[in-house]
Amino acid sequence: MKLAQVLALSAAAFLWTTIAHAQTFTMKLSSPTVNDVTQEWMKAFKTGVEARSNGRVKVEIYPASQLGQIPATVEGTAMGTIEVVAPASGFLIGLEPRFQVFDAPGLFKDMAHAQRVFADPEVRKQLASLGAKKGVEPLAFLPHGPVMLLSHKPIRAVSDFKGQKIRVLGAAPLQIEPFKKLGAAPISMPLGEVLSAMQNRTIDGLVASTSVFTAFKYYDLAKGLTALPSTFIVVPAMANSAFLKSLGPELEAVVRDEAFKAQQQVAKFGVEDSEKAVGLWKQNGGENIVLPEAQSELYLKEVKSVLPGLLSANAAIKADYDALSAAAQRTNN
């Protein structure tokens, strides 16, 4: 090969490498909530990724359903029009039935315990394939807060569930069957539709984390907020897999690393925000209801009674549940 050809090829290769290195990417992050641990994770993730990528990856944050309601943003992430979506896990079950495992009651004793479980290497390995068949994968898992139930008729005992139409966090068996066991009528509904449904009493109550109730001022609608024993909302931050691969090995590693770093970074905020929201609810005239010990034990007995049948019906969900349970025992300190 002539020297001129070698030089030309070398120049072309150098130019291509330079262009590839200079290419910039935009990550749109969507969540249905605002001013909570999910948004804090997004901000920490944005700071870390943009700094370590030297601006080659730009992160745009869209809380409060700015890019659409939950079903549309989940679909958009699977299609690749949105890069990351972070709703409550129950709304990802259409992509992957395994997501319902996070709604199993009795796994975690408090927020800090849940955070330790989701930082556990074995749990992260077990859950890494979530959504893979639909082209998405988890970047982080964010315990959002204890599951709270707001109802026009306050829940003070297990018998108070009977006959109430309650918005739940998804339509899968692990969201539906525990409430049916209690005699309630569970209804799956995106967060953006719930406020009007409560106003016109299409539903009697809803479950969410306390920070959601305070952020959207639900204390103007009802006052009695009941903590459901040992039950927590988990928000997986799910990314489009093709987009991650398009970043190239270096930037993909940066994104994955910063996602987990941000998960750990906001852990303290998550605990404090959940506690702060409880106080804020009370300051605005709301009532924080904790079931008496006997009622709490009865609640867990009733809702956990549906688990064996539901878990035995799906080996993958059973494996996820076993991994979470084992990590919960290891980190229960």
C-alpha angles and dihedrals in degrees: 000000000000119000091243091056092048091050091048093050091047091050091049092050091049091049092049091049091049092050092047091048092049094048114119128212133200123216116197112201118199131191134164093222135066139206093017141105091284092058091044089054090050092052093048091046091049092051094049098043097045092048097047094042091049089235095308089119115049116196120206119193122212113178128170094044093292090153094046141286120315099267091051095048093047089051090045091055092049089050094045100244088113120038101206134016127186115189129143109292094248091070092058095061092096087066096041128003090209090076090077090073090082090065093060106120123233100033099113132036096205144343096277090051091052090050091053091051093052091048091053111115094222092052092048090051092048093049098041092096095055109131095003094132090057096047099258134104138184122265097175143355117222122192099216101190145289114310107259126191120212115193137170084229104047118236108233100149138021090256090062091072092068114113097358120135103225128185108228133191099260145342101257123113095258090057095041110034099057090056092045088053087057092052096254127130106236119206126189112222135159114251093243091064098046102080095061091042089057092045094054092036095239081141129030097214147342142218123232138123120288093249089061091053093050096041091055094038097239088163085084089066106039138357110205111090115179124197111224107222118255093345123125139183114235122198115200115199101221123197132197105255096212090055091052091052091047089063092068125236097290099050093037089057090049092052094048093045094048092047092059092040089054090048090057093040094058096044094099091045090053093056094044093045091053091051092044091052091055090055092045091052090055093045089058094054098270127137122230108212123198115187115240113257094258092049091046091054091047091050093053092045091054099044096041090052090076094054102082094055094044095046095046089057093065122039094195093054090046090054091050091048092049091050092050092046093050092049090047089057092046093050099039097118 
